Amino acid sequence: MQDFVLIILLDDLPEVKFSPDEIGAKMKNFENWMGDLIARDILVNPGNRLAEEGRIIRNGIITNGPYVEIKEIIGGFIIIRANSIDEAAEIANTAPLDENGTIEVRKIYSDNN
């Protein structure tokens, strides 16, 4: 088994696009999906939502960022365990995302692979 990070990308911040009730329902669906990953013993790290504020370091210069003007916002991440990137992608494909979200799957390299 290998570890993969599922990076959750959003087109808009949920607070901008959905009502509090809609956000609550979406969070419940996501919690149920995470519960399934836990039950299958493939969740390595539940990750977390990322704050809007950050810093960008490029060529030794530190600037404020990331900026909401970019195409997608990194909403959060989780780390799962799967046999291959294809299997990790199939697992990610079961996430309860709507048209506002995308998941990017990346293998995490370790000293063993």
N, C-alpha and C positions, 0 to 999 in steps of 0.2 A: 504494500500500500504506500502511496505517496501523498504528500500534503499539497493542497491547492487553495489559493485565495480566490474568493468570489468577491469582486469589487462591484458594489452596487452604484450605478450611475443614474442620476435623475435629470430630467429635462428642466424641472422647476422644483423649488423647495415645497414640501407638502403643505406648509402653512399658507402658501400663496395660492395653491390650486384647489385645496379641499377644505370643507367645513370641519369643525372639531369632531362631529359625529362620524363623518366619512373617514377621517384619520384614525379614529378609534377602531372602526370596523376593519380597516386595512391592517392596523397593527395586530389585531386579534388573528387575522388570517396569517400574518407573518409569524406570530408566536406559535400558532399551530404547526406551521411548516418547520420551524426550528425544533419544536417538540418531536416531530417525526425524525429529524436528523439525529437528535439525541437518542431516541428509541432505537434507531438503526446503528448507533455507536460509530457514526462517521463524522460527528461534529468535533473538531479539535479545539477551536477557539470561537466563541460566539461573536467576537469582534464587538463593534459598537458603532453608533452613529458618530460622524465626525462633525466638529464645530465648523461654523462658517468662516471664522477668522483663521488666518494662517499666514505664513511667510513663504516667499519664493526666493530661492538662492540660485542665481545664475551668473556665472563668470565673476564670482567673488562679490557680487552686489546683492544686498538683502532688500527686498521690497515687500510691501503689503500684498496679500493675496490669499487664497485664490479669488478670482473675480467672478461674480455672478454672470457677467457678460459672456463668459465662455459658453461653449455649446452645451456641455454637460457638467453637472455637479457631482462630486463623489459624495454619496450619501452615507456610505459606511462599508464595512467589509466583514466577512466571516471566513474562517479557515475550516476546510473539510478534508477528509481522507477518502481517497478513491484509488482504484487500480490503474486508471489512465486518465488523460485529459478528456478523452471522449466520455468516459463514465462521469467525470466531474461535471462536464457540460450537460449531460442528461439530468444529473441531480439538480444543477442550477436551473434547468429548464422547468422544473416543477415549482419554482418559487412563485408566490402569488403576486406578481408584478402586473401593473396595468400599462397603458400606453405611455405613462410618465417615466417608466424605469427600464433599465437595461442592466444586465450582469456581464461583466468581463471575467473570464476564468484564466488564471495564470498558475503554472506550476511553481512551487516554492522549492528552490534547490537547497540541498543540505550536503554535508560532507559525504553522505552515503550514496548520493545519486547525482 
